[in-house]
């Protein structure tokens, strides 16, 4: 619902402002007023925290430990986001074609992450074309609310969920 609300272009909202050629947030939903207004800035949090799933982990302040927990929506086929932390660039990028899904994650040097891969079961998840048991730097933790949860160290990861097993 949040996606539809903010993506609509025929009524006031973010999509409406983009259709009018706005390049920064307007003070009012109809695009009038100040063109650099934080009133509607909460969409940035939704994009990074929820859609891309880049979240801080209280166990590791300053993004020394962080969480990647993307929200897969049927109305979107991909999301790509990055965040510059003190340790380097954090990347979360997912693609979903209705049957298969990929989650590309970059974990900077000297940091760790907990990664939630939306999947019906852990057996359907691979990393860079290999089983999780053989994947370097990846440890299966548990299944939780429709996601296989992994602990990963610094590095670049390409999780894949195949054959319609994406949740």
OpenMM code with the backbone's topology and positions (N, CA, C; nanometers):
from openmm import Vec3, app, unit

residues = "UNK UNK UNK UNK UNK UNK UNK UNK UNK UNK UNK UNK UNK UNK UNK UNK UNK UNK UNK UNK UNK UNK UNK UNK UNK UNK UNK UNK UNK UNK UNK UNK UNK UNK UNK UNK UNK UNK UNK UNK UNK UNK UNK UNK UNK UNK UNK UNK UNK UNK UNK UNK UNK UNK UNK UNK UNK UNK UNK UNK UNK UNK UNK UNK UNK UNK UNK UNK UNK UNK UNK UNK UNK UNK UNK UNK UNK UNK UNK UNK UNK UNK UNK UNK UNK UNK UNK UNK UNK UNK UNK UNK UNK UNK UNK UNK UNK UNK UNK UNK UNK UNK UNK UNK UNK UNK UNK UNK UNK UNK UNK UNK UNK UNK UNK UNK UNK UNK UNK UNK UNK UNK UNK UNK UNK UNK UNK UNK UNK UNK UNK UNK UNK UNK UNK UNK UNK UNK UNK UNK UNK UNK UNK UNK UNK UNK UNK UNK UNK UNK UNK UNK UNK UNK UNK UNK UNK UNK UNK UNK UNK UNK UNK UNK UNK UNK UNK".split()
positions = [
    Vec3(0.0821, -0.1191, 0.0000),
    Vec3(0.0000, 0.0000, 0.0000),
    Vec3(0.0869, 0.1260, 0.0000),
    Vec3(0.1927, 0.1265, 0.0800),
    Vec3(0.2815, 0.2424, 0.0858),
    Vec3(0.3395, 0.2696, -0.0525),
    Vec3(0.3794, 0.1621, -0.1230),
    Vec3(0.4356, 0.1762, -0.2573),
    Vec3(0.3342, 0.2415, -0.3503),
    Vec3(0.2115, 0.1917, -0.3517),
    Vec3(0.1091, 0.2470, -0.4400),
    Vec3(0.0799, 0.3933, -0.4071),
    Vec3(0.0715, 0.4252, -0.2777),
    Vec3(0.0447, 0.5618, -0.2344),
    Vec3(0.1502, 0.6588, -0.2855),
    Vec3(0.2754, 0.6209, -0.2713),
    Vec3(0.3825, 0.7128, -0.3072),
    Vec3(0.4193, 0.7083, -0.4545),
    Vec3(0.3806, 0.6051, -0.5253),
    Vec3(0.4174, 0.5920, -0.6656),
    Vec3(0.3119, 0.6498, -0.7607),
    Vec3(0.1931, 0.6768, -0.7117),
    Vec3(0.0868, 0.7269, -0.7990),
    Vec3(0.1276, 0.8586, -0.8641),
    Vec3(0.0908, 0.8750, -0.9900),
    Vec3(0.1278, 0.9982, -1.0597),
    Vec3(0.0060, 1.0810, -1.0996),
    Vec3(-0.1134, 1.0303, -1.0722),
    Vec3(-0.2338, 1.1038, -1.1109),
    Vec3(-0.2939, 1.1843, -0.9961),
    Vec3(-0.2381, 1.1705, -0.8753),
    Vec3(-0.2848, 1.2445, -0.7579),
    Vec3(-0.1618, 1.2957, -0.6837),
    Vec3(-0.1793, 1.3887, -0.5950),
    Vec3(-0.0634, 1.4365, -0.5190),
    Vec3(0.0099, 1.3238, -0.4452),
    Vec3(0.1400, 1.3274, -0.4497),
    Vec3(0.2299, 1.2298, -0.3889),
    Vec3(0.3661, 1.2434, -0.4552),
    Vec3(0.4581, 1.1534, -0.4253),
    Vec3(0.5923, 1.1620, -0.4829),
    Vec3(0.5907, 1.1400, -0.6338),
    Vec3(0.5172, 1.0395, -0.6804),
    Vec3(0.5078, 1.0148, -0.8245),
    Vec3(0.4514, 1.1353, -0.8976),
    Vec3(0.3548, 1.2009, -0.8362),
    Vec3(0.2935, 1.3209, -0.8930),
    Vec3(0.3969, 1.4329, -0.9049),
    Vec3(0.4785, 1.4496, -0.8001),
    Vec3(0.5819, 1.5533, -0.8029),
    Vec3(0.6861, 1.5228, -0.9105),
    Vec3(0.7246, 1.3963, -0.9252),
    Vec3(0.8210, 1.3585, -1.0287),
    Vec3(0.7643, 1.3859, -1.1681),
    Vec3(0.6367, 1.3555, -1.1869),
    Vec3(0.5726, 1.3785, -1.3163),
    Vec3(0.5735, 1.5271, -1.3519),
    Vec3(0.5696, 1.6138, -1.2501),
    Vec3(0.5740, 1.7579, -1.2718),
    Vec3(0.7161, 1.8088, -1.2934),
    Vec3(0.8152, 1.7190, -1.2867),
    Vec3(0.9536, 1.7592, -1.3095),
    Vec3(1.0283, 1.8025, -1.1850),
    Vec3(0.9722, 1.7803, -1.0678),
    Vec3(1.0395, 1.8177, -0.9437),
    Vec3(1.1597, 1.7256, -0.9220),
    Vec3(1.2695, 1.7804, -0.8736),
    Vec3(1.3891, 1.7000, -0.8462),
    Vec3(1.4246, 1.6967, -0.6977),
    Vec3(1.3442, 1.7642, -0.6163),
    Vec3(1.3602, 1.7574, -0.4710),
    Vec3(1.2206, 1.7594, -0.4089),
    Vec3(1.2145, 1.7255, -0.2827),
    Vec3(1.0853, 1.7191, -0.2158),
    Vec3(1.0209, 1.8563, -0.2054),
    Vec3(0.8943, 1.8614, -0.2373),
    Vec3(0.8194, 1.9864, -0.2267),
    Vec3(0.7509, 1.9940, -0.0906),
    Vec3(0.7195, 2.1138, -0.0493),
    Vec3(0.6563, 2.1361, 0.0801),
    Vec3(0.5169, 2.0752, 0.0861),
    Vec3(0.4444, 2.0777, -0.0241),
    Vec3(0.3080, 2.0261, -0.0274),
    Vec3(0.2992, 1.9097, -0.1255),
    Vec3(0.2065, 1.8185, -0.0996),
    Vec3(0.1879, 1.7005, -0.1848),
    Vec3(0.1621, 1.7378, -0.3301),
    Vec3(0.0998, 1.8549, -0.3545),
    Vec3(0.0680, 1.8923, -0.4926),
    Vec3(0.1878, 1.9545, -0.5651),
    Vec3(0.3052, 1.9587, -0.5000),
    Vec3(0.4264, 2.0081, -0.5636),
    Vec3(0.4539, 2.1554, -0.5452),
    Vec3(0.3698, 2.2265, -0.4724),
    Vec3(0.3884, 2.3699, -0.4514),
    Vec3(0.4662, 2.3963, -0.3227),
    Vec3(0.5091, 2.5187, -0.3067),
    Vec3(0.5815, 2.5591, -0.1865),
    Vec3(0.7311, 2.5337, -0.2009),
    Vec3(0.8000, 2.5301, -0.0889),
    Vec3(0.9439, 2.5098, -0.0853),
    Vec3(0.9818, 2.3836, -0.1632),
    Vec3(1.0924, 2.3896, -0.2361),
    Vec3(1.1369, 2.2737, -0.3142),
    Vec3(1.2475, 2.1948, -0.2442),
    Vec3(1.2718, 2.2238, -0.1205),
    Vec3(1.3722, 2.1500, -0.0437),
    Vec3(1.3185, 2.1345, 0.0984),
    Vec3(1.2159, 2.0540, 0.1098),
    Vec3(1.1434, 2.0439, 0.2352),
    Vec3(1.1518, 1.9021, 0.2891),
    Vec3(1.1875, 1.8860, 0.4139),
    Vec3(1.2051, 1.7532, 0.4730),
    Vec3(1.0742, 1.6907, 0.5198),
    Vec3(0.9658, 1.7622, 0.5113),
    Vec3(0.8374, 1.7123, 0.5614),
    Vec3(0.8099, 1.5705, 0.5155),
    Vec3(0.8407, 1.5374, 0.3911),
    Vec3(0.8108, 1.4058, 0.3365),
    Vec3(0.9350, 1.3169, 0.3286),
    Vec3(1.0399, 1.3494, 0.4016),
    Vec3(1.1654, 1.2761, 0.3950),
    Vec3(1.1580, 1.1325, 0.4423),
    Vec3(1.0507, 1.0944, 0.5061),
    Vec3(1.0378, 0.9576, 0.5552),
    Vec3(1.0426, 0.8547, 0.4440),
    Vec3(1.0168, 0.8940, 0.3203),
    Vec3(1.0234, 0.7966, 0.2114),
    Vec3(1.1665, 0.7461, 0.1935),
    Vec3(1.2662, 0.8291, 0.2239),
    Vec3(1.4048, 0.7826, 0.2157),
    Vec3(1.4286, 0.6664, 0.3105),
    Vec3(1.3766, 0.6760, 0.4309),
    Vec3(1.3922, 0.5664, 0.5260),
    Vec3(1.3245, 0.4410, 0.4729),
    Vec3(1.2061, 0.4554, 0.4175),
    Vec3(1.1344, 0.3400, 0.3629),
    Vec3(1.2145, 0.2760, 0.2487),
    Vec3(1.2717, 0.3578, 0.1614),
    Vec3(1.3487, 0.3042, 0.0491),
    Vec3(1.4721, 0.2283, 0.0965),
    Vec3(1.5495, 0.2865, 0.1865),
    Vec3(1.6725, 0.2222, 0.2330),
    Vec3(1.6458, 0.1133, 0.3359),
    Vec3(1.5707, 0.1455, 0.4397),
    Vec3(1.5481, 0.0543, 0.5514),
    Vec3(1.4584, -0.0627, 0.5142),
    Vec3(1.3532, -0.0369, 0.4385),
    Vec3(1.2559, -0.1418, 0.4104),
    Vec3(1.2749, -0.2077, 0.2734),
    Vec3(1.2676, -0.1321, 0.1654),
    Vec3(1.2800, -0.1941, 0.0336),
    Vec3(1.4182, -0.2564, 0.0117),
    Vec3(1.5239, -0.1801, 0.0348),
    Vec3(1.6593, -0.2350, 0.0196),
    Vec3(1.6984, -0.3166, 0.1419),
    Vec3(1.6405, -0.2843, 0.2564),
    Vec3(1.6638, -0.3617, 0.3782),
    Vec3(1.7920, -0.3309, 0.4513),
    Vec3(1.8560, -0.2180, 0.4247),
    Vec3(1.9808, -0.1817, 0.4943),
    Vec3(1.9434, -0.1234, 0.6300),
    Vec3(1.9776, -0.1977, 0.7357),
    Vec3(1.9384, -0.1585, 0.8712),
    Vec3(2.0572, -0.1687, 0.9656),
    Vec3(2.0632, -0.0781, 1.0616),
    Vec3(2.1692, -0.0867, 1.1614),
    Vec3(2.1402, -0.2010, 1.2577),
    Vec3(2.2453, -0.2555, 1.3154),
    Vec3(2.2336, -0.3609, 1.4160),
    Vec3(2.2855, -0.3021, 1.5469),
    Vec3(2.2008, -0.2922, 1.6492),
    Vec3(2.2451, -0.2339, 1.7765),
    Vec3(2.3667, -0.3046, 1.8370),
    Vec3(2.3918, -0.4297, 1.7970),
    Vec3(2.5065, -0.5038, 1.8487),
    Vec3(2.6391, -0.4534, 1.7920),
    Vec3(2.6345, -0.3712, 1.6873),
    Vec3(2.7565, -0.3189, 1.6257),
    Vec3(2.7383, -0.1763, 1.5807),
    Vec3(2.7419, -0.0811, 1.6731),
    Vec3(2.7199, 0.0604, 1.6387),
    Vec3(2.8081, 0.1072, 1.5237),
    Vec3(2.7583, 0.2073, 1.4513),
    Vec3(2.8332, 0.2646, 1.3401),
    Vec3(2.8408, 0.1716, 1.2202),
    Vec3(2.7437, 0.0833, 1.2080),
    Vec3(2.7378, -0.0132, 1.0980),
    Vec3(2.8573, -0.1081, 1.0959),
    Vec3(2.9192, -0.1318, 1.2134),
    Vec3(3.0223, -0.2368, 1.2224),
    Vec3(2.9542, -0.3725, 1.2039),
    Vec3(2.8308, -0.3809, 1.2515),
    Vec3(2.7412, -0.4937, 1.2251),
    Vec3(2.6140, -0.4316, 1.1709),
    Vec3(2.5574, -0.4926, 1.0696),
    Vec3(2.4334, -0.4399, 1.0153),
    Vec3(2.3475, -0.5540, 0.9639),
    Vec3(2.2278, -0.5187, 0.9234),
    Vec3(2.1297, -0.6166, 0.8780),
    Vec3(2.0897, -0.5805, 0.7349),
    Vec3(2.0765, -0.6827, 0.6509),
    Vec3(2.0175, -0.6671, 0.5178),
    Vec3(1.8900, -0.7507, 0.5206),
    Vec3(1.7757, -0.6839, 0.5175),
    Vec3(1.6457, -0.7513, 0.5281),
    Vec3(1.5480, -0.6854, 0.4305),
    Vec3(1.5617, -0.7183, 0.3014),
    Vec3(1.4804, -0.6507, 0.1997),
    Vec3(1.3336, -0.6926, 0.2023),
    Vec3(1.2477, -0.6012, 0.1616),
    Vec3(1.1046, -0.6288, 0.1466),
    Vec3(1.0774, -0.6486, -0.0016),
    Vec3(1.0415, -0.7694, -0.0396),
    Vec3(1.0119, -0.8004, -0.1797),
    Vec3(0.8642, -0.7703, -0.2038),
    Vec3(0.8358, -0.6854, -0.3011),
    Vec3(0.6984, -0.6517, -0.3361),
    Vec3(0.6661, -0.7076, -0.4738),
    Vec3(0.5455, -0.7600, -0.4905),
    Vec3(0.5039, -0.8118, -0.6206),
    Vec3(0.5021, -0.7033, -0.7272),
    Vec3(0.4802, -0.5789, -0.6872),
    Vec3(0.4685, -0.4696, -0.7836),
    Vec3(0.6042, -0.4122, -0.8258),
    Vec3(0.7141, -0.4618, -0.7682),
    Vec3(0.8488, -0.4185, -0.8064),
    Vec3(0.9290, -0.5392, -0.8533),
    Vec3(1.0162, -0.5201, -0.9498),
    Vec3(1.1004, -0.6302, -0.9963),
    Vec3(1.2455, -0.6155, -0.9509),
    Vec3(1.2843, -0.4970, -0.9031),
    Vec3(1.4198, -0.4793, -0.8540),
    Vec3(1.4313, -0.3559, -0.7650),
    Vec3(1.5326, -0.3594, -0.6794),
    Vec3(1.5693, -0.2462, -0.5939),
    Vec3(1.7208, -0.2485, -0.5809),
    Vec3(1.7831, -0.1327, -0.5866),
    Vec3(1.9278, -0.1215, -0.5679),
    Vec3(1.9553, -0.0004, -0.4816),
    Vec3(2.0306, -0.0210, -0.3732),
    Vec3(2.0649, 0.0898, -0.2841),
    Vec3(2.2035, 0.0670, -0.2262),
    Vec3(2.2683, 0.1766, -0.1911),
    Vec3(2.3969, 0.1676, -0.1230),
    Vec3(2.4032, 0.2755, -0.0166),
    Vec3(2.4895, 0.2510, 0.0799),
    Vec3(2.5051, 0.3425, 0.1930),
    Vec3(2.6530, 0.3507, 0.2256),
    Vec3(2.7071, 0.4706, 0.2312),
    Vec3(2.8473, 0.4874, 0.2671),
    Vec3(2.8602, 0.4892, 0.4187),
    Vec3(2.9241, 0.3853, 0.4726),
    Vec3(2.9475, 0.3789, 0.6170),
    Vec3(3.0928, 0.4186, 0.6438),
    Vec3(3.1295, 0.4292, 0.7707),
    Vec3(3.2668, 0.4636, 0.8073),
    Vec3(3.3650, 0.3572, 0.7588),
    Vec3(3.3177, 0.2343, 0.7404),
    Vec3(3.4039, 0.1246, 0.6973),
    Vec3(3.4041, 0.1031, 0.5462),
    Vec3(3.3129, 0.1667, 0.4755),
    Vec3(3.3047, 0.1493, 0.3313),
    Vec3(3.1609, 0.1407, 0.2845),
    Vec3(3.1434, 0.1127, 0.1562),
    Vec3(3.0107, 0.1112, 0.0954),
    Vec3(2.9382, -0.0201, 0.1249),
    Vec3(2.8149, -0.0071, 0.1738),
    Vec3(2.7234, -0.1198, 0.1948),
    Vec3(2.6287, -0.1210, 0.0752),
    Vec3(2.6086, -0.2374, 0.0140),
    Vec3(2.5212, -0.2487, -0.1025),
    Vec3(2.4168, -0.3570, -0.0789),
    Vec3(2.2942, -0.3261, -0.1168),
    Vec3(2.1856, -0.4239, -0.1196),
    Vec3(2.1114, -0.4052, -0.2506),
    Vec3(2.1065, -0.5113, -0.3295),
    Vec3(2.0375, -0.5055, -0.4584),
    Vec3(1.9638, -0.6371, -0.4786),
    Vec3(1.8330, -0.6290, -0.5010),
    Vec3(1.7588, -0.7514, -0.5285),
    Vec3(1.6819, -0.7401, -0.6593),
    Vec3(1.6618, -0.8552, -0.7201),
    Vec3(1.5826, -0.8681, -0.8431),
    Vec3(1.4913, -0.9881, -0.8266),
    Vec3(1.3700, -0.9755, -0.8775),
    Vec3(1.2723, -1.0829, -0.8682),
    Vec3(1.1883, -1.0829, -0.9944),
    Vec3(1.1847, -1.1954, -1.0651),
    Vec3(1.1117, -1.2020, -1.1916),
    Vec3(0.9793, -1.2774, -1.1808),
    Vec3(0.9329, -1.3020, -1.0607),
    Vec3(0.8080, -1.3748, -1.0409),
    Vec3(0.8317, -1.5194, -1.0037),
    Vec3(0.9483, -1.5741, -1.0393),
    Vec3(0.9831, -1.7115, -1.0039),
    Vec3(1.1182, -1.7198, -0.9354),
    Vec3(1.2152, -1.6487, -0.9884),
    Vec3(1.3514, -1.6549, -0.9368),
    Vec3(1.3908, -1.5211, -0.8761),
    Vec3(1.4791, -1.5263, -0.7771),
    Vec3(1.5241, -1.4040, -0.7132),
    Vec3(1.6729, -1.4050, -0.6883),
    Vec3(1.7335, -1.2857, -0.6901),
    Vec3(1.8734, -1.2709, -0.6535),
    Vec3(1.8847, -1.1567, -0.5526),
    Vec3(1.9799, -1.1717, -0.4629),
    Vec3(2.0104, -1.0671, -0.3653),
    Vec3(2.1609, -1.0479, -0.3661),
    Vec3(2.2054, -0.9326, -0.4151),
    Vec3(2.3470, -0.8977, -0.4212),
    Vec3(2.3773, -0.8107, -0.2998),
    Vec3(2.4781, -0.8493, -0.2223),
    Vec3(2.5127, -0.7790, -0.0987),
    Vec3(2.6625, -0.7536, -0.0959),
    Vec3(2.7014, -0.6323, -0.0567),
    Vec3(2.8421, -0.6009, -0.0331),
    Vec3(2.8569, -0.5607, 0.1125),
    Vec3(2.9488, -0.6297, 0.1816),
    Vec3(2.9773, -0.6061, 0.3229),
    Vec3(3.1200, -0.5514, 0.3312),
    Vec3(3.1373, -0.4269, 0.3765),
    Vec3(3.2714, -0.3662, 0.3795),
    Vec3(3.3690, -0.4401, 0.4717),
    Vec3(3.4966, -0.4124, 0.4504),
    Vec3(3.6044, -0.4694, 0.5310),
    Vec3(3.5819, -0.4391, 0.6788),
    Vec3(3.6135, -0.5341, 0.7633),
    Vec3(3.6034, -0.5222, 0.9096),
    Vec3(3.4607, -0.5023, 0.9599),
    Vec3(3.3621, -0.5483, 0.8834),
    Vec3(3.2234, -0.5451, 0.9285),
    Vec3(3.1616, -0.6828, 0.9045),
    Vec3(3.0459, -0.7053, 0.9653),
    Vec3(2.9697, -0.8283, 0.9442),
    Vec3(2.8238, -0.7911, 0.9247),
    Vec3(2.7493, -0.8841, 0.8669),
    Vec3(2.6077, -0.8576, 0.8428),
    Vec3(2.5246, -0.9824, 0.8686),
    Vec3(2.4008, -0.9577, 0.9041),
    Vec3(2.2996, -1.0625, 0.9095),
    Vec3(2.2114, -1.0391, 0.7879),
    Vec3(2.2027, -1.1388, 0.7008),
    Vec3(2.1320, -1.1242, 0.5739),
    Vec3(2.0091, -1.2129, 0.5724),
    Vec3(1.8944, -1.1518, 0.5433),
    Vec3(1.7675, -1.2230, 0.5322),
    Vec3(1.7374, -1.2409, 0.3830),
    Vec3(1.7359, -1.3659, 0.3384),
    Vec3(1.7068, -1.3959, 0.1986),
    Vec3(1.5636, -1.4494, 0.1911),
    Vec3(1.4714, -1.3740, 0.1309),
    Vec3(1.3337, -1.4219, 0.1219),
    Vec3(1.3287, -1.5556, 0.0464),
    Vec3(1.2874, -1.6611, 0.1164),
    Vec3(1.2839, -1.7947, 0.0573),
    Vec3(1.1888, -1.8830, 0.1360),
    Vec3(1.1282, -1.9787, 0.0668),
    Vec3(1.0374, -2.0726, 0.1340),
    Vec3(1.1134, -2.1734, 0.2184),
    Vec3(1.2380, -2.2037, 0.1786),
    Vec3(1.3203, -2.2959, 0.2566),
    Vec3(1.4674, -2.2682, 0.2289),
    Vec3(1.5533, -2.3033, 0.3237),
    Vec3(1.6961, -2.2757, 0.3121),
    Vec3(1.7611, -2.3560, 0.2004),
    Vec3(1.7077, -2.4740, 0.1693),
    Vec3(1.7665, -2.5600, 0.0661),
    Vec3(1.7582, -2.4985, -0.0731),
    Vec3(1.6680, -2.4035, -0.0946),
    Vec3(1.6519, -2.3422, -0.2275),
    Vec3(1.7447, -2.2228, -0.2498),
    Vec3(1.8281, -2.1895, -0.1511),
    Vec3(1.9168, -2.0731, -0.1603),
    Vec3(2.0592, -2.1179, -0.1934),
    Vec3(2.1206, -2.0506, -0.2903),
    Vec3(2.2618, -2.0710, -0.3212),
    Vec3(2.3332, -1.9366, -0.3096),
    Vec3(2.4661, -1.9427, -0.3058),
    Vec3(2.5455, -1.8200, -0.3027),
    Vec3(2.6531, -1.8322, -0.4098),
    Vec3(2.6507, -1.7419, -0.5056),
    Vec3(2.7445, -1.7422, -0.6185),
    Vec3(2.7511, -1.8785, -0.6868),
    Vec3(2.6345, -1.9433, -0.6990),
    Vec3(2.6248, -2.0692, -0.7715),
    Vec3(2.6636, -2.1930, -0.6945),
    Vec3(2.6918, -2.1792, -0.5667),
    Vec3(2.7297, -2.2954, -0.4856),
    Vec3(2.6343, -2.3095, -0.3669),
    Vec3(2.6334, -2.4250, -0.3060),
    Vec3(2.5478, -2.4445, -0.1892),
    Vec3(2.5970, -2.3569, -0.0749),
    Vec3(2.5091, -2.3257, 0.0154),
    Vec3(2.5462, -2.2425, 0.1307),
    Vec3(2.6537, -2.3116, 0.2145),
    Vec3(2.6456, -2.4420, 0.2271),
    Vec3(2.7450, -2.5164, 0.3054),
    Vec3(2.8857, -2.4997, 0.2489),
    Vec3(2.8975, -2.4778, 0.1173),
    Vec3(3.0279, -2.4615, 0.0534),
    Vec3(3.0667, -2.3155, 0.0331),
    Vec3(2.9775, -2.2239, 0.0631),
    Vec3(3.0030, -2.0810, 0.0397),
    Vec3(3.0945, -2.0231, 0.1478),
    Vec3(3.2026, -1.9638, 0.1050),
    Vec3(3.2976, -1.9034, 0.1985),
    Vec3(3.2371, -1.7819, 0.2676),
    Vec3(3.2527, -1.7757, 0.3990),
    Vec3(3.2082, -1.6590, 0.4746),
    Vec3(3.0599, -1.6527, 0.5021),
    Vec3(2.9850, -1.7612, 0.4732),
    Vec3(2.8399, -1.7618, 0.4920),
    Vec3(2.8025, -1.8726, 0.5908),
    Vec3(2.7250, -1.8352, 0.6925),
    Vec3(2.6795, -1.9336, 0.7919),
    Vec3(2.5279, -1.9236, 0.8045),
    Vec3(2.4593, -2.0358, 0.7826),
    Vec3(2.3143, -2.0389, 0.7999),
    Vec3(2.2820, -2.0280, 0.9488),
    Vec3(2.1898, -1.9383, 0.9829),
    Vec3(2.1492, -1.9206, 1.1227),
    Vec3(2.0138, -1.9845, 1.1518),
    Vec3(1.9127, -1.9548, 1.0656),
    Vec3(1.7770, -2.0016, 1.0940),
    Vec3(1.6830, -1.9615, 0.9807),
    Vec3(1.5633, -2.0158, 0.9842),
    Vec3(1.4531, -1.9673, 0.9015),
    Vec3(1.3702, -1.8763, 0.9910),
    Vec3(1.3284, -1.7609, 0.9380),
    Vec3(1.2502, -1.6674, 1.0187),
    Vec3(1.1526, -1.5900, 0.9302),
    Vec3(1.0246, -1.6059, 0.9564),
    Vec3(0.9205, -1.5298, 0.8859),
    Vec3(0.9397, -1.5276, 0.7342),
    Vec3(0.9590, -1.6439, 0.6741),
    Vec3(0.9703, -1.6522, 0.5291),
    Vec3(1.1039, -1.6104, 0.4730),
    Vec3(1.2096, -1.6148, 0.5550),
    Vec3(1.3433, -1.5801, 0.5063),
    Vec3(1.4467, -1.6747, 0.5665),
    Vec3(1.5442, -1.7115, 0.4837),
    Vec3(1.6609, -1.7838, 0.5326),
    Vec3(1.7581, -1.6775, 0.5836),
    Vec3(1.8063, -1.6923, 0.7059),
    Vec3(1.8890, -1.5895, 0.7692),
    Vec3(2.0332, -1.6405, 0.7784),
    Vec3(2.1259, -1.5570, 0.7335),
    Vec3(2.2671, -1.5929, 0.7285),
    Vec3(2.3533, -1.4879, 0.7974),
    Vec3(2.4637, -1.5338, 0.8572),
    Vec3(2.5678, -1.4449, 0.9082),
    Vec3(2.6769, -1.4445, 0.8025),
    Vec3(2.7226, -1.3252, 0.7629),
    Vec3(2.8282, -1.3141, 0.6619),
    Vec3(2.9358, -1.2174, 0.7081),
    Vec3(3.0571, -1.2420, 0.6627),
    Vec3(3.1684, -1.1522, 0.6898),
    Vec3(3.1876, -1.0570, 0.5736),
    Vec3(3.2958, -0.9830, 0.5787),
    Vec3(3.3280, -0.8879, 0.4725),
    Vec3(3.3354, -0.9591, 0.3381),
    Vec3(3.2828, -0.8951, 0.2346),
    Vec3(3.2904, -0.9535, 0.1015),
    Vec3(3.1701, -0.9176, 0.0163),
    Vec3(3.1650, -0.9796, -0.1013),
    Vec3(3.0559, -0.9603, -0.1962),
    Vec3(2.9835, -1.0928, -0.2121),
    Vec3(2.8515, -1.0892, -0.2036),
    Vec3(2.7700, -1.2111, -0.2063),
    Vec3(2.6595, -1.1981, -0.3100),
    Vec3(2.6294, -1.3095, -0.3742),
    Vec3(2.5218, -1.3164, -0.4734),
    Vec3(2.4329, -1.4350, -0.4348),
    Vec3(2.3308, -1.4074, -0.3542),
    Vec3(2.2372, -1.5119, -0.3140),
    Vec3(2.1343, -1.5313, -0.4249),
    Vec3(2.1002, -1.6563, -0.4521),
    Vec3(1.9976, -1.6871, -0.5526),
    Vec3(1.8949, -1.7804, -0.4932),
    Vec3(1.7698, -1.7538, -0.5273),
    Vec3(1.6598, -1.8398, -0.4869),
    Vec3(1.5894, -1.8780, -0.6170),
    Vec3(1.5810, -2.0066, -0.6459),
    Vec3(1.5324, -2.0525, -0.7745),
    Vec3(1.4024, -2.1319, -0.7641),
    Vec3(1.3446, -2.1539, -0.8777),
    Vec3(1.2273, -2.2417, -0.8943),
    Vec3(1.1073, -2.1991, -0.8112),
    Vec3(1.0785, -2.0706, -0.8101),
    Vec3(0.9576, -2.0228, -0.7433),
    Vec3(0.9586, -2.0313, -0.5932),
    Vec3(1.0761, -2.0369, -0.5327),
    Vec3(1.0835, -2.0497, -0.3872),
    Vec3(1.1021, -1.9177, -0.3142),
    Vec3(1.0921, -1.8067, -0.3864),
    Vec3(1.1029, -1.6756, -0.3231),
    Vec3(0.9741, -1.6475, -0.2465),
    Vec3(0.9873, -1.6004, -0.1247),
    Vec3(0.8689, -1.5626, -0.0449),
    Vec3(0.8315, -1.4198, -0.0726),
] * unit.nanometer
topology = app.Topology()
chain = topology.addChain("A")
for resn in residues:
    res = topology.addResidue(resn, chain)
    for name in ("N", "CA", "C"):
        topology.addAtom(name, app.Element.getBySymbol(name[0]), res)
